[in-house]
Amino acid sequence: MIKRFSVIYIGSIRCELIVGQRGKGCIKILDRAMFPINFGSQSFTKGEISFKSVYALCQTINEYIEMSKTYGVESIKIFGTTALREARNRLYILEQIKINTGGYEVEILDKEEETHLIYRHMVLKCDPQFNIITDTKEDQMLASISSGNVSVALLKNGVIDYHQTAELGYLKMKEILKSIEENSERFETLLMEFISINTQDIVENIRKRHIKRLFVSSHEVDVIAQLCGFTERQDYYVINAEDFGKLCKVAGDLTVNQLLKKYPLLDQSEAETLNHTLMLYLKLLAETGVETFILIPMMIGDAFLDFEFQITKKQQLIEWIEEGSYLSAKTIGKKYHTSHRHSEFVEKISLKIFDSLKKYHQLGKRERQLLSMLCYLMEVGSFIDHKNFWVQSRYIIETTDIIGVNQEEKAVMGKVAEAVKTNFIKVEEKIHSSDEKEQLLVAKLAAILKLAIALDKSYQQKIQNLHCHVKDEKLMLELTTGKNFQLEEYFFKASRATMENVYGIKPILKIKRVES
């Protein structure tokens, strides 16, 4: 087991080193260092990061690596988030970092990984006091405000059932609106209008709920807490919404230079983005209507270090995110008016087939979870185009935020949803993918799901009992029904070619008819 380790975080405005040592149920921080960078302003305005900046960063990273080695660390991890992720020349930048740091590679967290890492860290900091994941009475909301994105999660019964991200971080807004800000007398009004335009979908979903508790995380939390009167640093701060509104009113009328003069604790970059951050906070407060809210410092480096090295509550919080993924999929299906009874029935059948084929597909728990979620998402496209719903289903799945599901997984689910169409007398179509591993996974899941859909083609849940097992290279599906099963039998026969082509196993249907 690794005892000492370090994390190097490449953000939008800083590169940070954290050296940690494993303790009893916690990590002891041995050292920290921070170096300012401007990757965010370059990436968000020009779309690229200059090599001059990269070479300067490499010098800092090399210094951090040497510092880490003096502590005898056994592992050094380097990762980046939004600024690197959105740079068009990301591939070349990462290669130069690798070359100029002696072979160290940078892991880029995708948007989903970054977001659910932050959510888990927020829960870790606040749950002992607020019981976020065990509260079954109140609707709650988590919001993370980073340099490039605003992410919102709504919780019901302590589980995330809605999640969405808007590309509207404080630094990104600053760079987009810089020229307007310089020529505007009432910039705070314009800023709020811009925020409102870009958060319409999020706001629409917030207004459907009665949010009782609001938790917000951002990089500037400690600074904002000091502006609100807190004198000591804390894991979180409970802020009165009315008092916060007074702060926003005062700060909103001040220029950057005036902010620096009035609030000496601010540095230049904090003063330049303060009002952008405050306006985002105000928007969340206005839509939720809470009287107090909880601010949590966003410490992505600490969160990555904590969960990468499997410390506090890791498994519990992973399962919490997975539960949220499943519930989010159900919520999306409901939004697009799919049949919940049909989806639930298809899920039960799919999982029985999946489990009976474990020896043949060699897939694991995660693929089983994706299959479960797919059962509630496969027909969402019917809301838009009933005739060619699978095309729309794929698009919706691939472009909708689902907490804990990354873009690669959404791409797989989208392709499976498109592949499971079972049109009347339609020649079996091949499943295509530029990635052979992905193609194989799509084909394996599609083969299972096609059979399950066929067995409830009437949407009437006619099966009373179902038993699945493999015998002599045949998948035996033995079922009991008291209803006319001719439609399902026909589509079962029309859908089993994929199973034969992918697994080399022939599905056989055995029906025991009973009195209904």
Summary of the structure (lengths in Angstrom):
residues: 516
radius of gyration: 26.0
end to end distance: 59.4
largest distance: 84.4
contacts: 1721
relative contact order: 0.08
helix: 53%
strand: 19%
